[in-house]
Amino acid sequence: MSEVEVDRLGAVAVVTLNRPKRRNALDAATKAQLRAGLQDVADDASVRAVLLTGAGDGFCVGQDLAEHADALRADPAHAFDTVERDYAPIVRLLATMDKPVVAGVNGTCVGAGLALALACDLRVFAEDATLATAFSAIGLTCDSGLSASLAAAIGASRARELVLRGSTFTPAEAVAWGVSGTVVPRADVEATARALAAELAAGPTAAYAATKRLFAGGLEAALAAEAREQAALGVSSDHRAAVEAFLTKQKPTFAGH
């Protein structure tokens, strides 16, 4: 079974994260397949809009921490190479491909999963989905462009609070704060998101592409800065201890280094 499924429905390509038992956590295989799938639909002239969603009851919970813990144990200095190698290209594709991308947020959407949703152009949220930045809980700052996309959506002050405190929030709160999106019952996410993608696919996609280029101005600087900060935090004792605590369902204790 593929970790990422790509289906074409007329002019709409549906890209589905397909690890439902792990709430679509991003391991190495999933990240590689997601990057390849997004590049494929970006290069396909017959695709005029893209829908990104998740299988099961989660959209994406971000990095697979079990795999990440193994990487930290093996070589902490390179455990965060994935930020530049995988996350940055995936976000760059979502934010800059010359066709609109809709996120069908069908469930839990945290960490890098939240960043993927915000890298898309429009969103349809399940009303009972849980959203969170989540990075500070394991001694990290944000990556995958979230430092730029979250601040742009809801303002720097509230974005800073959400990243520092790591609090969960609802789709209704996100939309009220400024995240563009439609909130619907969970059972209606797929149909609503597909209808929105089909609407965009029938629109002036050259104009949409130009609009995306104009709004993507600060992305590269954010991705580069995030990669530097995450690499430094990746070798901290706080981060390593917090990952181990998460995997054993313990509350982490942070020493500040």
N, C-alpha and C positions, 0 to 999 in steps of 0.2 A: 504494500500500500504506500502510495506517495505521501510525503509530508505536506506537499502543496499541490492542490488540484487546480488546473486551469481549464475552464470551459468557455466556449464561445457561443453566445446566443445572439445571432445576427451581428450587429455592430458593437455589441457589448461583450467584453471579456470578464468573466467572473473568476477571481483568484481567491481560493479558499485555503486558509491555514488548516491543516488536517491532522492535528494531534489532540483530539477531543479529550482523551483520558488525562492529558497533561495541561488542559485548558490552553492548548496551542502555545506552550512555552517554546522558546526559540533555541533549539540546539543547533549544532553545526550543520547537519543535513538540512534542517528546515530553512535556515538562513541562506544556504547555498541555493536551494530550490526556489525560495522566494525571490532572490535576486535574479536568477535565471528566468523565472516565469514572468516577472515584471519587465525584464529587458525584452523578452519575446513579444509581449503584447505592446510594449512601447514601439518596437520596430515594425509591427504589423499594421500596414496602412489600412487594412479592412476593419481594424478595431478603432472605434471613435470615442469610446468611453470605457472605463474600467471600474469594476466593483471589487473591493477588497473586504473579505469577511472571514469568520472563523467557523469551524465545525463544532457541533455540540453546544454547550451552554457558556462558552467563553469566547471572547474575541481574541485576546492575547494577553498573557500575564508577563510578557517580557522574556528576558534571558532565562534559559533553563539553568537553575542554580545548582542542580546536582552535577551537571557537566562542568559548570563554571568552577565548582569546588575542586573537581579533579584537576582542572587547568591550574588553579592556584597552588595546589599541592605539588604539581609537576614542575611548574616554571612560572612563579608569580610575576616575573619581569615581563613576560609576554602574554599573560592571561588576557590582557586588554587589547591585544592586537586586533581582536574582533571588532572593536569600535570603528577603526578606520577601514578594515578589510571588508566587513559585512554591513554593519549598521549604517554607516555613512552612505555607501552606494545605494542601499535600499531606500533610504529616506530621500536621497537625491533623485532617484527614479520617480518616486511618488510625487514629489513636489515640482519636478521640472519636466516630466514627459509631456509631449505636446498634445495631450488629450486629458480631459477631466477625469478625476478619480474620486469615487464615492466610497466611504467607509460604512459598511453595515455592521455596527457595533452591537452584536447580538448578546453580549454578556460581559463578564469581567474584563476590564481593560485597564491595565496598570503598567507602570514602568515604561519600558520600550514599546509595549503595546499601545499605551496612551500616545507616545510620540508618533507611532505609525498612523494612528487615527487622525492626529492633528496635522500630519504631513499630507493627508488627503485633502481634496478641495472642499468637499461637502461630507456631512455625516448624517446617518440615521441611527439613533440610539434606542435600544430597548429601555423602557422606562425603569426597569428594575436592575439595570446594569450597575456594577460598582466601578468607579473610576478612582485612580490615585496615581501620584507620581512615584511613590514607593522607594525611590533610590536611597533616601536618608536612613531607612530602616536597616540597610546593610552597609552603612558607612560610605556611601557614594554620593556624588552629585549627579545631575542629569546628563544624558547623552541623546543621540539620535535626533538632534536638532531641537529637543524640547525646550532648551533655554531660550531659543528664539521664538518657536511656535506658540508656546504657552503664554509668554509675555505679550506677544502680538495679539493673541486672542482675548486675554482677560486683563491685561495691564501688568506692569512689572511688579507692583506692590503685592497684589494677590498671588501672582505666580511665585514670587519669592516665599510667601507664607506657605503655599502648598508644597513647595519643594523642601523647605526647611522642616516643616512639621510632618510631612508625609500623610496628612489626613485624607481619609476617603471622602468622596463627594458624589453627588448624584448627577445624572444627565440633565435633570431639570435645573439644578444649580449651575452646571456648566453653561447651559444655554442662557440662563439669566445673567451670568457674568460676562458673556460675550462670545462664547464658542458657537460658531454657526452650526446648526443641526436641528433635525426634527426628532422629537421624542414620541415613540409609539409603543403599544404593547409588544412584548417580546415576540408573540406569534406573528406580528405584522412587519417585523424588521426586513425579512428577506424580500417580500413582495414590494414594500415601499422603496427599499433601496434599489431594487431592479427597475422599478418604474422611473425613479429619478435618474438612474444611469441611462435608461433608454431615452428619456427626454433630452438629456445632454448630448447623447449620441446623434440626435436629430438636429442639433443646433449648429451654430457657426464655429466649428471646432478650430479653425485657424485663428479666430478671434480669441477663443478660450486659451489657446496656446500662448498667444501674445500676452494675455492677462497673467498667466502663470509666470512667464518670464519676468514681468514687471514686479510681481510680488515676491519673487525668490531672491531678492537682492542681498539680504543679510545671512543667507543660509550657510554659505561656505565658511565665513568667519566663525560662525557658531559651531559648526562641525569640527573645525580645527581646534578651537579653544576647548571644547568638550573632550576631545581625544587626549589632549595634554593633561587636563585635570584628572580624568579617569585613570590614566596610566600611572599618575603619581599616587592616587588614592588606592590603586590596586595592590600596592605593596605595603599598605598600612596594616598594622596589627588590628585596628578597629574593624576594617573590612573583612579580613580573614576570619576573625572571631565571630563576626555577625553572620557570615555565611554559614559557618558550622552551627551556630545557634539556630538559625532558621531551619536547617535541615533536620535538626533534632527537636524542633518545636519548642525551643527554649527562648527566653527573653534575653537579648544581647545586652552586655554591659560595655559601655564605651569609655575608653581611657583618654581619648582625644589625640591619639597618635597612631 
